[in-house]
Amino acid sequence: MAMPGSTTSCRCMEFEPVIKELWSASIAPSTRRSYSTWFDKYIQFLLFSGLIASVYLPNLPVSESYLIQFVAYCFSSNISYATIKLYIGGVRFMCLEKNIPYPYSQEMPRLHSILNGVKRLQVKKTKSRHPITFHILEKICNYLSNSVHDLMLETVCTVAFFGFLRCGEFTVSGCFDPSIHLCIKDLVIVKDCALLTLKRSKTDPFRHGVVIRLFSTNHPVCPYNTCRKYMDHRMTKKPMPSDPLFVNNEGQVLTRPMFMLKHVLELFRQICRSDMAKSDPDENPYNENGMLQT
């Protein structure tokens, strides 16, 4: 007969994979990667500063005093106030997940004062970022030729502008995943508009999904007509419904670096030379999310 204590222990062990899965799903994968990196930076700081001799997570010291020293280290390394705050948030989350004791916020008044000191001493540097206006979008569309490659770019830029999309919502980071990235089936052409389904976005972390309606503008720059023309071409290749929506001539999925570095930056340099001349010629004054700033 099994002892009651051993039975309870075995039952608890059964839930460990479920608990691990729930922790994994509690934040976005990109946020987890950032938190993990920032937590590692805190551990490296403890090691390099001689505050600990080795790493044993259950006994990792996380106190107000150590966090203050960590903030001072970051400040001395010219890390911005906003980034330092993210570092602290990352350390807190990883401590919670790994069951490492972490002080309550109310128990760290000195840390909050130190962070205020960082904020006051740092002069916020803002880069000049111009919005992608309709006038600029019109120039982009006029500049692009009728080649298949430029049709894809024209469609991307037009849809991003009229759909108020962020760069990460129509490009791919890492490997293509049809469960989260735009697929052929996510763009449907109906009688009076184009329906674009976003499975997830920065403002939809729980992936409820949203349908964006792109109507005709009765103007040469028209999201409906552009989407219809692009989909007509894509259908000639007989793609699967789960295939990537935006691909180049070689069939490669549109990634963020490909969109920004190879395409948009060059377009802006060609079309908006007057704006570029007012700033650093090696710097792009247009943010990749500039489509939002209309």
N, C-alpha and C positions, 0 to 999 in steps of 0.2 A: 504494500500500500504506500502510495506516495505521500510524503509529508505535505501539509497545507502550504507551508512556506515555499517549498520547491515548486509546487503547482502554480502559485502566484507568480513566482519568478519566471517560469517558462511562458506563462501567458503574457507577461510584460515584454519578454523578448520577441514575441510574435508581432508586437506593434512597432518595433524599432524600424523596420523598413517603411511602414506607413508614416511614422513620424518624420523620417528622413525625407520622404517624398513631399510631405507638407511643408517642411522647412524650405526645400528646394523651390516649391511653387509660391512661396510667400512673397518673393520679389522677382523682378525681371532678371533673366540671365545676364544681361549687360550690367545691371546694377550689382549683381552678385560678384561678377568679375572685378568690378571697381572696388567693392567693399573688401574683397579678399586681398587685393593689391594694397589697399590702404592699411589693412590690419597687418600685413607683412612688413610694411614700412615702420609701423609702430614697434614690432618685434625687433627689426633691425636696429632701430634707434636704441632700444633697451640694451641690445648686445654691444653695439659700438660705443655706447656711453659707459659701459661697465656696470650698469644697474643690475644686470643678470649675467650669470656665467654660462648658462645653457637654457634651452627652451623646453619647458614641460608645461603644456597648456593648462592642465587643471590647476596649477599653482602660479600661473602667469600673473604678475602684479599689475593691477590696473587701479590706480588710486588718483585722487585729485592732484597730488604732488607730482606724480609721474606724468600725468596728462599735461600739466602746466609746463613741465620741462620739454615735453614733446612739442607743444605749441611754440615754445621759445626756439626750439631747434628749427621748426618749419619756418618761423618768421625770419630767423637768421639766414635761411636758405632761399629767401625772397619768394616764398610761396604765398599766394594771395589769401586774404581773409576768407573768401568764399570757399577756396579749396581746403583750407585748414578745417573749416567747419564740416566739410564733407569727410575729411579724414577722421575726425572725432566721431561722426555719425557711423562711419564704417567700422571703427573699432567697437563701438557700442553694439551694433547689430551682431558682429561676429562673436562677441563675448556672450550675448544672449543665446545664440545658436549653439555655442560650444559649452554652455553652462559655466562660464567663467564669471566670478563675481564682478559686477560693475556698479559703481556708486550711483545712487539716485541723483537726478539733476539738482534737486533741492539741497543736496549735501555738498555741492561744489560751487559755492558762491565766488570763491577766488578764481576758479577757472573761467567763469562768465565775465568777471572783471578783466582778466587777462585778455580774453578774446575781444572785449570792447577796446582795450588798449591797442591791439593789433589793427582793428578796424579804423581807429582814429589816426594812427600813425601812417597807415598806408594810403598813398594817393592813388585813387582809382584811375587807371588808364583805360580809356575807351577808344576803341578803333572806330574809324569812320566806316559806317556800313550803310549803303544806299538801298532803298527798296527796289524791287523789280516792278516798275510801273507798266501800265498797259502800253505806253509809248515804246518802252524798251522791248517788251514782248513782241510788239508789232515789228520792230526792227529785226529781232531775232528770226521771226517767221519769214520775213521777206528775204533775209540773208541766206536762209537755208535753201538748198536746191531741191530738185524733185527726186533725188536719189533715195533709195530705200533707207539707207542709214540716216539721212537727214529727216526723212519722214518720221522715223522713230524718235529722234530728238525733238522735232517740232511737236509731236504728240505729247511727249513727256513734259515739255515746258508749258504747253497750253493747258494740259490737264492739271499740272501742279499749280498753275496760276489761278485758274477758275475754280479748282477744287480746294484751294487753300491747303495744299499738302506740304508736309515737311519732307526733307530729302530722304529720310529713313523710311518713309511710307511708300515710296515708289522705287527705291533702290534696294539692293541686297547687300548685307554685311555677312561675310563668311559664305557658307554653303547655302544654296537655294533650298528653301523649305516650303512646299506648297501649302502647308497648314497655316503659315503666317504671312508669306509673301504674295504679291499680286500674281495671279495666274490668268490664263486665257479666259476661263469661266467667270472671272471677276469683272470683266467688262462686257456688258450686254447692250446692244444697240436696239432700241425700240423705236416706235413711230416718231415720237417728238423729242426724245432725249437719249443720252447715253447714261447707263447706270453703272457706276463704279463701286464695287464692294470692297471696303477696307476691313480686313479681318481683325486687325489690331492697329493701335496708334499710341502715341505718347499720352494722349488724353483719354485712352480707352484701355487701361492696363489689364482689365478683366476679360478682354476680348469678346465683348458683346457684339462687336461688328457694327458697321454703319454703311448705309448706301448713299452715295453722293450722286446727285442728278446734274448732268451737264447738258444744258439746253442750247439750242441754236441762237446765235447772236445776230444773224443777218448782217454779218461783217466778215471780211476776208479772214480775220482771226476768229475762228469759231471752233470751240471744243467738240461740238457734236459732229461737224463735218470732218474734222481732223481724225477723231476717233473712228468714225465710220470708214474713212479711207484707209487708216492703218489696219483696222481689223479685216477689211477686205483683202489686204495684202497678206496678213498673217494666216488667213484661212487658206490661201493658196499652198501653203506648206503643210497643210493637214496636221496641225498640232493637236496634241492631247489636251483635254480641258485643264489638266493639272500642270501643263507646261508653263514656263515663265511668260509673263505678258510682254515685257520689254526686253528685246534681245538685239544685238548688233548683227552686222552682215555675216559674221562667223557663227552665229547662233549662241554667242556668249551672253549670259544674263547681265543686265545693267547693274553694275555695282556703284557704290557711292564714290570711290576714287576714280572710276572710269568716267562717271558723270561730271564730277567736279574738275578733275585735273586735265582730262583729255578733251572734254567737250565744252563745258560751260565757260571755263576760264578763258579758253581761246576765243570763244564767241564774243565774250565781253571785251576782250582786248581788240578784236577786230571791229566791233560795232560801236563800242563806247570809248573810243580813244580819248575823246575830250575829257571824260570823267577820270579815266586812268591817269591822264597827264597831271591832274590836280593832286594826285596822291603818289605814293611810292610806286614806280613802274613795275616793281617785282611783287607788289601786293595787290590782291584782288579786293576791291572795295565792296564787292557784293557778297553777302552771306548766302550759304547754300540754302538757307530757309527764307531767303528774301522774297520768295513767291507769296509768303504769308503777309508781307508788309505792303499791302496795296492801299 
